[in-house]
Amino acid sequence: MNKLDGQLPGLMARATDGLEPESVDLVQRSLAQGVRLRRRRSTAAGVAAGGAVLVTMGLVVAGFQHFDHRGDAGPMVAGPPVASTKPTNTLSGLPSTQPTKIPKPKPGGPTLATLRSLLKAPGRTLSAPESWGSENDGFFAAALVVDDGKGKSQVQVLTQRMLLNRPVSCKDLPGCTMRPDGSTIRSQQLGQEGNGIISNFVEITRKDGRFIGLTSYNAAGEKDTKPTRTSPILSVAQLTELAESKLWTYPAKASK
């Protein structure tokens, strides 16, 4: 309360000495009420200001909560910008500019590596590696060109897991033999007309649907090529031994 508020009752009292006592009392009560109202208004203003700050803070907090909300109550609203963290170079401590690479599965799975390990021998060179097929395809395949100093010979392999509607059988398959374990083995030597290419092949089909086929040519390939040796580098007996190896991997998913 300022000085004027304290002096007003006395001034008004002197100015109204000739008036009835009820009037002086009325003025004093009016002044006191005015002072109380100003105090209440000042207090209310302070409370309102504080309340405005709290309301503003509440809106900000509620806004953050709304931006972070992922429910179905309303449309998605973009939140406040967040500084992204980039992978750092462990040597320099600076952000790395190299994108993260997700390795892709190799075509043919591990078949090429297995074929190479089984064909590797002193005096042999291996070249022209190829691989194809995938888990989703239901087969793995690979090929290598083997040279023992007497000419190049391509060797191909196919491992497959088949869906069997009936037990494996040699019916209508030339060169096929049923084996005691319920599997079949088929082997032949074939010659292609005109280009002089000869191939030896062995196919084994097991009763659980696993199939492996191995072929050896007397050329660096099976098509658009010429013979590079008189006979394939691997005989039927050698191909059979390779096919019986426990190292081969078969797809988990069967092909249709």
PyMOL commands that set and color helices and strands:
alter all, ss='L'
color gray80, all
select helices_A, chain A and resi 3-15+21-67+111-119+236-243
alter helices_A, ss='H'
color red, helices_A
select strands_A, chain A and resi 125-132+139-147+152-161+176-178+184-191+198-205+210-217
alter strands_A, ss='S'
color yellow, strands_A
deselect
rebuild
show_as cartoon
